[in-house]
Amino acid sequence: MKTIKRNLSTLLLVAFTTLFLVSCASNHRVPTSAEKAALSLWNDEASAKKALIAYVESVTDEDSADFIPVERRIAVFDLDGTLFCETNPTYFDFQLFIHRVLDDPNYTPTQEQKALAEDFRSSGHVPPLGAEYEKMLASAYEGFSLKEFDSYVRSFMQTEQPGYKALKRADAFYKPMVEVVQYLSQNGFSVYVSSGTNRLILRALVCDALGLPPKQVIGSDNVLVATNQNGADGLEYTFSKDDTVLLGGANIIKNLQMNKVSTIVKEIGYQPVLAFGNSLTDASMVNYAIYGNEYKALGFMLCCDDIEREYGNLKKADKMRADCEANGWIAISMKNDWKTIYGENVEKNQ
């Protein structure tokens, strides 16, 4: 009888020891080689990386309670400051506007446009968003055909990105975030970019770089007209064989805040389950993804806390971390989570 009790005690001790070791191992699990390869430009201990990989593994597993059908795997990304450089000196679309107004000999700007551009060149001051600002940007390209404007944007993309060595504007994407887009695409997600930048500028900038079709790019929209429309209302004019589509020089919608939710509802039709942003102008989009969703959903916000490899803003980054904690968003640290930003061959000017 004593022998049986001793054997039973030994078995129980072994069982409890095994459970303890398994528990410890799960709490301090070493990332698998597949996980490391998935987001290789991210530090392995980055909590945002761990959260995203765990999420994707869960929602793509047909045996998981969190499984999401492929057609409902929708991820939305902001552009500036989320996928692409916005910090030096400012947003891509505004830099294009400055180039158009001050550097393009084929364009005669208005006095207001010139004053705005010169003020930026001298002071670095970016005017607040508003109707007048949007009107000036839109009117700078009036009369361009779609093909001409696409070529104009792509030509500007080949110029050097200010503030860096060995970096063209076309390549100023955050490489770790490009990895996220690729990782999600490989796991059956449909990736959309939703930005305040003009939609036609966005298409030139991101479709090739991220491997996305134009229909998955949502931006601010300008009026489009036919060559021979001559001011006629669109309800009264019929497009003819002699027409081409031109930029009309006026804006329709600025795709920020609640407008991002509106365009996602109208153009995608499904509530996203993943959303990535970097500022409070993306808050509505991120909240729309994570609140009231029938599927498990996550929202991520980038914190511009790298002042060595990037032109970060520590005060702004601290504010975003606080906002993440308050709203249930997952913070991404550019400084601590990423092994590189633009690639090892790119250097920030000192």
Disulfide bonds with the S-S distance in Angstrom:
none
